[in-house]
């Protein structure tokens, strides 16, 4: 984690939703903080949350501790941004993990910083790196490792990342595996920025197609994803989205009941 230093002391507005502290940052501000950590040599662990993860965190203490222990926590899902406005804890915009990932790749290339990729299958990883090299020919890639490893292998992988000298580490793994790795081995990797990007490796590799912009703006990226893999994702997304709506409704009712009553009387 970032020590008590200049980076940590920077004023960052935070909102609390469902007991989770979320940074009220734009994508640009998040990128600036990340590259600032690389410059100063401080570890900055980035956490992202969407509706599904917030629901899971209610019943998974390990996942909750891993996410809330991150230095920056941003809203990866548009539904979380909408919920923040309904609950009067507004976030400025969605900071999608994949958008942050791509912006950091660009900045790393521009500033001569090195990156490491951990996650996905070997063939997916190779395809993604091939595409990234074509888009960012000057990017310094310190190393790579697939995401199918046992828990007992994680310390050695963290040591290999440290040995690579990578400035930024991107984890292309599902929850809660990536969050647990960040919480347990993030500091050990020696990376200055550790960002869990979930299924972004599949998207950048061209294995999975990302939703068009209009679907993203409507907050229906999850639906587009479910339509691609209805058997695997359909029921999961439906269940978590319904549960999330229930959480928002419950929080709204509680906030409404706890609001002070204005009787219109004056002393």
C-alpha positions as CSV (number, residue, x, y, z in Angstrom):
1,X,0.0,0.0,0.0
2,X,1.0,3.6,-0.5
3,X,2.8,5.0,2.6
4,X,1.8,8.3,4.3
5,X,3.4,10.5,1.7
6,X,2.6,13.2,-0.8
7,X,0.6,10.9,-3.1
8,X,-1.6,9.6,-0.3
9,X,-2.2,13.1,1.1
10,X,-3.5,14.4,-2.2
11,X,-7.2,15.5,-1.7
12,X,-9.4,12.9,-3.3
13,X,-13.2,13.2,-2.8
14,X,-14.7,9.9,-1.7
15,X,-18.3,8.6,-1.6
16,X,-19.5,5.6,0.4
17,X,-21.9,3.2,-1.2
18,X,-23.1,0.0,0.5
19,X,-20.2,0.4,2.9
20,X,-17.6,0.6,0.1
21,X,-15.5,3.8,-0.1
22,X,-15.4,4.9,-3.8
23,X,-13.1,7.6,-5.2
24,X,-15.1,10.3,-7.0
25,X,-12.5,10.5,-9.8
26,X,-12.7,10.9,-13.6
27,X,-10.7,8.5,-15.8
28,X,-8.2,11.3,-16.5
29,X,-7.7,11.9,-12.8
30,X,-7.2,8.2,-12.1
31,X,-4.6,7.9,-14.8
32,X,-2.8,11.0,-13.4
33,X,-2.7,9.4,-9.9
34,X,-1.4,6.1,-11.3
35,X,1.4,7.6,-13.3
36,X,2.2,9.8,-10.3
37,X,2.8,6.7,-8.3
38,X,5.1,5.3,-11.0
39,X,7.1,8.6,-10.9
40,X,7.4,8.7,-7.1
41,X,8.1,5.0,-6.7
42,X,5.1,4.3,-4.5
43,X,2.8,1.2,-4.7
44,X,-0.7,2.1,-5.8
45,X,-3.2,-0.7,-5.9
46,X,-6.3,0.0,-8.0
47,X,-9.6,-1.6,-7.2
48,X,-12.7,-1.5,-9.5
49,X,-16.2,-2.4,-8.6
50,X,-19.4,-3.1,-10.6
51,X,-22.8,-4.3,-9.6
52,X,-21.9,-7.9,-9.5
53,X,-18.8,-7.4,-7.4
54,X,-20.7,-5.2,-4.9
55,X,-23.3,-8.0,-4.5
56,X,-20.5,-10.6,-4.0
57,X,-18.7,-8.5,-1.5
58,X,-21.8,-8.6,0.8
59,X,-21.2,-12.4,1.2
60,X,-17.5,-12.7,0.7
61,X,-15.4,-11.1,3.5
62,X,-12.1,-12.0,1.8
63,X,-13.1,-10.2,-1.4
64,X,-14.5,-7.3,0.5
65,X,-11.3,-6.8,2.5
66,X,-9.2,-7.2,-0.7
67,X,-11.1,-4.5,-2.5
68,X,-11.5,-2.0,0.3
69,X,-7.8,-2.4,1.0
70,X,-6.9,-0.9,-2.4
71,X,-5.5,2.7,-2.6
72,X,-7.9,3.7,-5.3
73,X,-11.4,2.2,-5.8
74,X,-13.4,3.4,-8.8
75,X,-16.8,2.5,-10.4
76,X,-16.2,0.1,-13.2
77,X,-19.9,-0.3,-13.9
78,X,-22.3,2.3,-15.1
79,X,-25.0,1.0,-12.8
80,X,-22.8,1.9,-9.8
81,X,-22.6,5.5,-11.1
82,X,-26.4,5.7,-11.5
83,X,-26.8,4.2,-8.0
84,X,-24.5,6.9,-6.6
85,X,-26.7,9.6,-7.9
86,X,-29.9,8.0,-6.7
87,X,-28.4,7.7,-3.2
88,X,-27.0,11.3,-3.3
89,X,-23.4,10.1,-3.2
90,X,-22.6,11.1,-6.8
91,X,-19.6,9.9,-8.7
92,X,-18.5,12.0,-11.7
93,X,-18.3,9.1,-14.2
94,X,-17.6,5.5,-14.9
95,X,-14.0,4.5,-14.8
96,X,-14.1,1.2,-16.7
97,X,-11.2,-1.1,-15.9
98,X,-10.5,-1.7,-19.6
99,X,-10.4,2.0,-20.4
100,X,-8.0,2.7,-17.6
101,X,-5.9,-0.3,-18.8
102,X,-5.6,1.0,-22.3
103,X,-4.9,4.6,-21.2
104,X,-2.2,3.4,-18.9
105,X,-0.6,1.4,-21.7
106,X,-0.5,4.5,-23.8
107,X,1.0,6.6,-21.0
108,X,3.6,3.8,-20.2
109,X,4.7,3.9,-23.8
110,X,4.9,7.7,-23.8
111,X,7.0,7.8,-20.6
112,X,9.2,4.8,-21.2
113,X,7.7,2.7,-18.4
114,X,7.6,-1.1,-18.4
115,X,4.6,-3.4,-18.0
116,X,3.9,-6.9,-17.0
117,X,0.8,-9.0,-17.9
118,X,-0.5,-11.8,-15.6
119,X,-3.6,-13.8,-16.5
120,X,-5.6,-15.5,-19.1
121,X,-4.6,-18.6,-21.1
122,X,-1.2,-18.7,-22.8
123,X,-2.6,-18.5,-26.3
124,X,-4.9,-15.5,-25.4
125,X,-2.0,-13.8,-23.7
126,X,0.2,-14.2,-26.8
127,X,-2.5,-12.8,-29.1
128,X,-3.1,-9.8,-26.9
129,X,0.6,-9.0,-26.7
130,X,0.9,-9.3,-30.4
131,X,-1.9,-6.8,-30.9
132,X,-0.6,-4.5,-28.2
133,X,2.9,-4.5,-29.8
134,X,1.3,-3.4,-33.1
135,X,-0.5,-0.5,-31.4
136,X,2.3,0.5,-29.0
137,X,5.5,-0.5,-30.8
138,X,7.7,1.4,-28.3
139,X,6.0,-0.1,-25.2
140,X,8.4,-1.9,-22.9
141,X,6.9,-5.3,-22.0
142,X,8.9,-6.6,-19.0
143,X,7.2,-10.1,-19.0
144,X,4.1,-12.2,-19.0
145,X,2.6,-15.2,-17.2
146,X,-0.7,-17.1,-17.7
147,X,-3.3,-17.0,-15.1
148,X,-3.8,-20.7,-14.6
149,X,-1.5,-21.4,-11.6
150,X,-1.9,-22.9,-8.2
151,X,-2.0,-20.8,-5.0
152,X,1.4,-22.3,-4.0
153,X,2.9,-20.9,-7.2
154,X,1.8,-17.3,-6.5
155,X,4.8,-16.2,-4.4
156,X,7.3,-17.4,-7.1
157,X,5.3,-15.5,-9.7
158,X,5.4,-12.4,-7.6
159,X,9.2,-12.7,-7.3
160,X,9.5,-13.2,-11.1
161,X,7.5,-10.0,-11.6
162,X,9.8,-8.1,-9.2
163,X,12.8,-9.5,-11.0
164,X,11.4,-8.2,-14.3
165,X,11.6,-4.6,-13.0
166,X,8.0,-3.9,-14.2
167,X,6.6,-0.5,-13.3
168,X,3.0,-1.4,-13.9
169,X,1.3,-4.8,-13.4
170,X,-2.0,-5.8,-15.1
171,X,-3.9,-8.8,-13.8
172,X,-6.3,-10.4,-16.4
173,X,-8.1,-12.7,-14.0
174,X,-11.6,-13.0,-12.5
175,X,-12.7,-12.1,-9.1
176,X,-11.8,-12.8,-6.4
177,X,-8.5,-14.3,-7.6
178,X,-7.1,-11.0,-8.8
179,X,-8.1,-9.1,-5.7
180,X,-6.6,-11.8,-3.5
181,X,-3.4,-11.7,-5.4
182,X,-3.2,-7.9,-5.2
183,X,-3.9,-8.0,-1.4
184,X,-1.5,-10.8,-0.7
185,X,1.4,-10.3,-3.2
186,X,1.0,-6.8,-4.6
187,X,3.8,-5.3,-2.6
188,X,6.0,-8.3,-3.3
189,X,5.9,-7.8,-7.1
190,X,7.8,-4.5,-6.8
191,X,5.4,-2.9,-9.3
192,X,4.4,0.7,-8.7
193,X,0.8,0.3,-10.1
194,X,-1.2,-2.9,-9.7
195,X,-4.4,-3.0,-11.7
196,X,-6.8,-5.9,-11.9
197,X,-8.4,-5.7,-15.4
198,X,-10.6,-8.8,-15.3
199,X,-11.6,-10.1,-18.8
200,X,-9.9,-7.2,-20.6
201,X,-7.1,-9.5,-21.9
202,X,-9.8,-11.5,-23.8
203,X,-11.1,-8.2,-25.3
204,X,-7.7,-6.9,-26.4
205,X,-6.8,-10.3,-27.8
206,X,-9.9,-10.2,-30.0
207,X,-11.4,-13.3,-28.3
208,X,-14.3,-11.4,-26.9
209,X,-16.0,-8.4,-28.6
210,X,-16.6,-5.4,-26.4
211,X,-20.1,-3.8,-26.5
212,X,-20.5,-0.8,-28.9
213,X,-20.3,2.6,-27.3
214,X,-24.1,3.1,-27.4
215,X,-24.5,0.0,-25.3
216,X,-21.8,1.2,-22.9
217,X,-23.5,4.6,-22.5
218,X,-26.9,2.9,-21.8
219,X,-25.3,0.8,-19.0
220,X,-26.0,-2.4,-21.0
221,X,-22.5,-3.7,-21.5
222,X,-23.3,-6.6,-19.2
223,X,-26.3,-7.5,-21.4
224,X,-24.2,-7.4,-24.6
225,X,-21.7,-9.7,-22.8
226,X,-24.5,-12.1,-21.6
227,X,-25.8,-12.3,-25.2
228,X,-22.4,-13.6,-26.3
229,X,-22.3,-16.3,-23.7
230,X,-26.0,-16.8,-22.5
231,X,-25.5,-20.2,-20.9
232,X,-22.5,-19.2,-18.9
233,X,-23.3,-15.6,-18.1
234,X,-27.1,-15.1,-18.5
235,X,-28.3,-16.4,-15.2
236,X,-25.3,-14.9,-13.3
237,X,-25.9,-11.4,-14.6
238,X,-29.6,-11.6,-14.1
239,X,-29.3,-12.8,-10.5
240,X,-26.7,-10.2,-9.5
241,X,-28.4,-7.3,-11.3
242,X,-31.7,-8.1,-9.5
243,X,-29.9,-8.3,-6.2
244,X,-28.1,-5.0,-6.9
245,X,-31.4,-3.2,-7.6
246,X,-32.7,-4.6,-4.3
247,X,-29.6,-3.2,-2.5
248,X,-30.1,0.3,-4.1
249,X,-33.8,0.3,-3.2
250,X,-33.1,-0.7,0.3
251,X,-30.4,2.0,0.8
252,X,-32.7,4.6,-0.7
253,X,-35.5,3.7,1.7
254,X,-33.2,3.8,4.6
255,X,-31.8,7.2,3.6
256,X,-35.3,8.5,3.1
257,X,-36.5,7.4,6.5
258,X,-33.4,8.8,8.2
259,X,-33.7,12.2,6.5
260,X,-34.6,15.0,8.9
261,X,-38.2,16.1,8.8
262,X,-38.9,19.7,8.0
263,X,-42.0,20.7,10.0
264,X,-42.0,24.3,8.7
265,X,-42.0,25.7,12.2
266,X,-39.6,28.4,13.2
267,X,-38.5,29.5,16.7
